[in-house]
């Protein structure tokens, strides 16, 4: 069993419940004292995980020193605050500790993946990524779930796989850190688009088209940024895309649904909470332009969210694009 510190008490609380049940020594960390006090007193995250009781031996703290003497640190911090959180705790992390990114975002100012931030801030630590089709609401209720762990060396990925897998949480390994991470990031704007379509009253045909052509954009941009296209056929690709584009648990989908019903994008996001698809759509579009990659769905999401675009006009723009061949021939070596 491992000693684990989890940074972040949203998704991090769900992972804490899971890891604690299977014998690990787990503490979650938040920088907000009010949040820590509420979780300690009520033993329930009433906003994000109503009805899920926190185990008595799952501790919650605001002390950054909690990362000291840990085997694993799992980072579940929204991308906008990610580097700040790492800088808060990094002086206490031992070189022997494995640091795992479980967040799905990009640093807005640099466009860097979050594991790249970890490598910059913690150059002496082994770094891994856990990603795939999962909702906190189901993780915390022990619903059978599969994810993928990618690392910069095989031994680290296998260590995380062997340490954290259990009867309701199965981990596969992958050597494509870039692809696994980008799959988790780039599906978010597509899920936002699927929510918008549903909010507009559009049907299964439209959502299926957005998901399928969205995966084309994810793969196209991912390959340009260094990923292996095959990664997007697995847990970090289609697996995560499906769960995020089709579920009311998905904050991206819920925010998109509100936008499709006429709620201004910024207001919809404020109602839902952290919506990485909104946060990262502009960053993804910027990376696409810098790499000369065509991402028409993501482009329309940016127009709707940040340029007061009309969703009906965006659908029309996508449907009336120049006809083309479906298959991306350059994906294949």
C-alpha positions as CSV (number, residue, x, y, z in Angstrom):
1,X,0.0,0.0,0.0
2,X,1.1,3.6,-0.7
3,X,1.2,6.9,1.0
4,X,-0.6,9.3,-1.3
5,X,-1.2,13.0,-1.3
6,X,-3.9,14.4,-3.6
7,X,-3.8,18.0,-4.6
8,X,-7.3,19.3,-5.2
9,X,-10.6,18.4,-3.4
10,X,-12.9,18.1,-6.4
11,X,-12.1,15.1,-8.5
12,X,-9.3,14.6,-6.0
13,X,-11.9,13.8,-3.3
14,X,-13.4,11.1,-5.5
15,X,-10.0,9.5,-6.0
16,X,-9.3,9.9,-2.3
17,X,-12.4,7.9,-1.5
18,X,-11.4,5.2,-4.0
19,X,-7.8,4.9,-2.9
20,X,-8.7,4.9,0.8
21,X,-11.2,2.0,0.3
22,X,-8.4,-0.1,-1.1
23,X,-6.0,0.4,1.8
24,X,-3.9,3.4,0.8
25,X,-2.9,6.1,3.3
26,X,-4.4,9.2,1.6
27,X,-4.6,12.9,2.4
28,X,-6.2,15.5,0.1
29,X,-5.0,19.1,0.0
30,X,-6.8,22.3,-0.7
31,X,-5.6,25.9,-0.4
32,X,-9.0,26.9,0.9
33,X,-9.4,26.5,4.7
34,X,-13.2,26.9,4.5
35,X,-13.3,23.9,2.1
36,X,-11.1,21.8,4.3
37,X,-13.1,22.6,7.4
38,X,-16.4,21.7,5.7
39,X,-15.1,18.4,4.4
40,X,-13.6,17.5,7.8
41,X,-16.8,18.4,9.7
42,X,-19.4,17.1,7.3
43,X,-17.4,14.2,5.8
44,X,-19.2,14.9,2.5
45,X,-18.5,17.1,-0.5
46,X,-22.1,18.2,-0.8
47,X,-21.7,20.3,-4.0
48,X,-19.7,17.8,-6.1
49,X,-20.4,14.4,-4.5
50,X,-23.7,14.6,-2.6
51,X,-24.5,11.4,-0.7
52,X,-20.9,10.1,-0.8
53,X,-19.5,9.9,2.7
54,X,-15.8,10.4,3.1
55,X,-14.0,7.6,5.0
56,X,-12.9,8.7,8.5
57,X,-9.3,7.9,7.6
58,X,-9.3,10.2,4.6
59,X,-7.7,13.4,5.9
60,X,-8.1,16.9,4.4
61,X,-5.6,19.6,5.0
62,X,-4.3,23.0,3.8
63,X,-0.7,22.2,4.9
64,X,1.6,22.0,1.8
65,X,4.0,19.9,3.8
66,X,1.6,17.0,3.5
67,X,3.4,16.0,0.3
68,X,6.6,15.2,2.2
69,X,7.3,11.5,2.7
70,X,4.7,10.4,0.2
71,X,5.1,7.7,-2.4
72,X,2.7,9.3,-4.9
73,X,1.4,12.8,-5.4
74,X,-1.7,13.0,-7.6
75,X,-2.5,16.5,-9.0
76,X,-6.2,17.3,-9.6
77,X,-6.0,21.1,-10.0
78,X,-7.7,23.1,-12.7
79,X,-5.3,24.2,-15.4
80,X,-5.7,27.9,-14.6
81,X,-4.3,27.3,-11.1
82,X,-2.0,24.3,-11.8
83,X,1.4,25.9,-11.8
84,X,0.6,27.9,-8.7
85,X,-0.4,24.8,-6.8
86,X,2.8,23.0,-7.7
87,X,4.9,25.9,-6.8
88,X,3.2,26.0,-3.4
89,X,4.2,22.4,-2.5
90,X,7.2,21.6,-4.6
91,X,9.9,22.4,-1.9
92,X,8.4,19.6,0.2
93,X,8.3,16.8,-2.4
94,X,11.1,14.3,-2.2
95,X,12.9,13.2,-5.5
96,X,11.7,9.7,-4.9
97,X,8.0,10.6,-5.1
98,X,6.2,9.8,-8.3
99,X,4.0,12.8,-9.3
100,X,0.9,12.1,-11.4
101,X,-1.1,14.5,-13.4
102,X,-4.8,13.7,-13.3
103,X,-6.1,17.0,-14.6
104,X,-7.1,17.6,-18.2
105,X,-6.1,21.0,-19.4
106,X,-3.4,23.2,-20.9
107,X,-1.6,26.2,-19.5
108,X,-3.3,29.1,-21.2
109,X,-0.3,31.4,-21.5
110,X,2.2,28.8,-22.9
111,X,-0.1,26.1,-24.4
112,X,2.0,23.5,-22.5
113,X,0.5,20.2,-21.3
114,X,0.3,19.9,-17.6
115,X,2.9,17.1,-17.3
116,X,5.3,19.5,-19.1
117,X,4.7,22.0,-16.2
118,X,5.4,19.2,-13.7
119,X,8.7,18.4,-15.5
120,X,9.7,22.1,-15.4
121,X,8.8,22.6,-11.7
122,X,9.9,19.1,-10.5
123,X,12.8,18.1,-12.7
124,X,14.1,15.5,-10.3
125,X,10.8,13.5,-10.0
126,X,9.3,10.8,-12.1
127,X,6.2,12.1,-13.8
128,X,3.1,10.2,-15.0
129,X,-0.4,11.0,-16.4
130,X,-3.6,9.2,-15.5
131,X,-6.5,9.9,-17.9
132,X,-9.5,8.3,-19.6
133,X,-13.3,8.0,-19.4
134,X,-14.2,8.7,-15.8
135,X,-16.6,10.9,-13.8
136,X,-15.9,11.8,-10.2
137,X,-19.5,10.9,-9.3
138,X,-19.0,7.3,-10.4
139,X,-15.4,6.9,-9.2
140,X,-16.5,7.8,-5.7
141,X,-19.3,5.2,-5.9
142,X,-17.0,2.5,-7.0
143,X,-18.6,2.1,-10.5
144,X,-16.3,-0.1,-12.6
145,X,-13.9,2.3,-14.4
146,X,-10.9,2.0,-16.7
147,X,-8.2,4.5,-17.3
148,X,-4.7,4.7,-18.8
149,X,-1.4,5.7,-17.2
150,X,1.2,7.1,-19.5
151,X,4.7,7.9,-18.3
152,X,8.1,8.9,-19.7
153,X,9.5,5.5,-18.7
154,X,7.9,2.0,-18.6
155,X,8.7,1.4,-15.0
156,X,6.9,4.4,-13.7
157,X,3.7,3.6,-15.7
158,X,3.8,0.0,-14.5
159,X,4.3,1.2,-10.9
160,X,1.2,3.3,-11.0
161,X,-0.7,0.6,-12.7
162,X,0.2,-2.0,-10.1
163,X,-0.2,0.3,-7.1
164,X,-3.5,1.9,-7.9
165,X,-5.5,-0.7,-9.9
166,X,-8.2,-2.6,-8.0
167,X,-11.3,-4.6,-8.6
168,X,-13.3,-1.6,-9.7
169,X,-10.6,0.6,-11.2
170,X,-8.5,-0.9,-13.9
171,X,-5.4,0.9,-15.3
172,X,-3.8,0.2,-18.7
173,X,-0.3,1.6,-19.6
174,X,0.8,3.6,-22.6
175,X,4.1,5.2,-23.6
176,X,2.5,8.2,-25.4
177,X,2.3,10.8,-22.7
178,X,1.6,13.6,-25.3
179,X,-1.2,11.7,-26.9
180,X,-2.8,10.6,-23.7
181,X,-2.7,14.0,-22.3
182,X,-4.0,15.8,-25.4
183,X,-6.9,13.3,-25.7
184,X,-8.1,14.4,-22.3
185,X,-7.7,18.0,-23.2
186,X,-9.0,18.3,-26.7
187,X,-12.2,16.3,-26.2
188,X,-13.5,19.1,-23.8
189,X,-14.3,21.7,-26.5
190,X,-15.9,18.9,-28.5
191,X,-18.1,18.0,-25.5
192,X,-19.0,21.6,-25.1
193,X,-20.2,21.6,-28.7
194,X,-22.2,18.4,-28.2
195,X,-23.9,20.1,-25.2
196,X,-24.6,23.2,-27.3
197,X,-26.2,21.0,-30.0
198,X,-28.5,19.3,-27.4
199,X,-29.4,22.6,-25.9
200,X,-30.5,23.8,-29.3
201,X,-32.8,20.8,-29.6
202,X,-30.7,19.0,-32.2
203,X,-30.6,15.2,-32.2
204,X,-28.4,12.1,-32.1
205,X,-27.3,12.5,-35.7
206,X,-25.8,15.9,-35.0
207,X,-24.1,14.8,-31.8
208,X,-22.6,11.7,-33.5
209,X,-21.3,13.9,-36.3
210,X,-19.7,16.3,-33.8
211,X,-18.1,13.5,-31.9
212,X,-16.8,11.7,-35.0
213,X,-15.5,14.7,-36.8
214,X,-14.3,16.1,-33.4
215,X,-12.1,13.0,-33.0
216,X,-10.7,13.8,-36.5
217,X,-9.7,17.3,-35.2
218,X,-8.3,15.9,-32.0
219,X,-6.2,13.4,-33.8
220,X,-5.1,15.9,-36.5
221,X,-3.9,18.4,-33.9
222,X,-2.5,15.7,-31.6
223,X,-0.3,14.3,-34.3
224,X,0.9,17.7,-35.2
225,X,1.9,18.3,-31.6
226,X,3.8,15.0,-31.3
227,X,1.2,12.3,-30.4
228,X,0.8,8.8,-31.9
229,X,-2.6,8.7,-33.7
230,X,-3.3,5.2,-32.4
231,X,-3.6,6.6,-28.8
232,X,-6.8,8.4,-29.8
233,X,-8.5,5.0,-30.6
234,X,-8.2,4.1,-26.9
235,X,-9.1,5.2,-23.4
236,X,-7.6,8.7,-23.7
237,X,-9.2,9.2,-27.1
238,X,-12.6,7.8,-28.0
239,X,-13.1,6.5,-24.4
240,X,-12.9,9.9,-22.9
241,X,-14.7,11.6,-25.8
242,X,-17.7,9.3,-25.4
243,X,-18.1,9.7,-21.7
244,X,-17.7,13.5,-21.8
245,X,-19.9,14.2,-24.8
246,X,-22.9,12.1,-23.7
247,X,-23.3,12.5,-19.9
248,X,-25.0,15.0,-17.6
249,X,-22.1,14.3,-15.2
250,X,-19.9,16.2,-17.7
251,X,-19.4,19.9,-16.8
252,X,-18.4,20.6,-20.4
253,X,-21.6,19.0,-21.7
254,X,-23.8,20.8,-19.1
255,X,-22.3,24.2,-19.8
256,X,-22.7,23.7,-23.5
257,X,-26.4,22.7,-23.0
258,X,-27.0,26.0,-21.3
259,X,-25.3,27.9,-24.1
260,X,-27.4,26.1,-26.6
261,X,-30.5,27.2,-24.7
262,X,-29.4,30.8,-25.0
263,X,-27.4,31.4,-21.8
264,X,-24.3,33.5,-22.5
265,X,-21.2,31.4,-22.4
266,X,-19.5,33.1,-19.5
267,X,-22.7,32.9,-17.4
268,X,-23.2,29.2,-18.3
269,X,-19.7,28.5,-17.1
270,X,-20.2,30.4,-13.9
271,X,-23.3,28.3,-13.2
272,X,-21.5,25.0,-13.8
273,X,-18.1,25.6,-12.3
274,X,-14.8,24.6,-13.8
275,X,-15.3,24.0,-17.5
276,X,-11.9,23.1,-19.1
277,X,-13.4,23.1,-22.6
278,X,-14.3,26.7,-22.3
279,X,-10.9,27.6,-20.7
280,X,-8.8,25.7,-23.2
281,X,-10.8,26.1,-26.5
282,X,-8.9,29.3,-27.4
283,X,-5.6,27.8,-26.4
284,X,-6.2,24.7,-28.6
285,X,-7.3,26.9,-31.5
286,X,-4.1,29.0,-31.1
287,X,-2.0,25.8,-31.2
288,X,-3.9,24.7,-34.3
289,X,-3.2,27.9,-36.1
290,X,0.5,27.9,-35.1
291,X,0.8,24.4,-36.5
292,X,-1.3,25.0,-39.6
293,X,-4.0,22.5,-38.5
294,X,-7.6,22.7,-39.6
295,X,-10.0,22.4,-36.6
296,X,-13.3,23.8,-37.7
297,X,-15.4,22.6,-34.8
298,X,-13.0,24.0,-32.2
299,X,-12.9,27.2,-34.2
300,X,-16.7,27.5,-34.0
301,X,-16.7,26.8,-30.3
302,X,-14.3,29.8,-29.9
303,X,-16.6,32.0,-31.9
304,X,-19.6,31.0,-29.8
305,X,-17.9,31.3,-26.5
306,X,-15.7,34.4,-27.0
307,X,-17.0,36.3,-30.1
308,X,-20.7,36.3,-29.4
309,X,-21.3,33.8,-32.2
310,X,-24.7,32.4,-33.0
311,X,-24.8,28.6,-32.6
312,X,-27.2,28.3,-35.5
313,X,-24.7,30.0,-37.8
314,X,-21.9,27.8,-36.5
315,X,-23.8,24.7,-37.4
316,X,-24.5,26.1,-40.9
317,X,-20.8,27.0,-41.3
318,X,-19.8,23.5,-40.5
319,X,-22.4,21.9,-42.7
320,X,-21.6,24.0,-45.7
321,X,-17.8,23.6,-45.7
322,X,-16.1,22.4,-48.9
323,X,-16.6,18.7,-49.6
324,X,-13.7,16.5,-48.8
325,X,-12.5,12.9,-48.3
326,X,-13.2,11.5,-44.9
327,X,-10.0,9.6,-44.2
328,X,-6.9,11.2,-42.9
329,X,-4.2,9.4,-44.9
330,X,-1.3,11.0,-43.2
331,X,-2.1,9.4,-39.9
332,X,-0.7,6.1,-41.1
333,X,3.1,5.7,-41.2
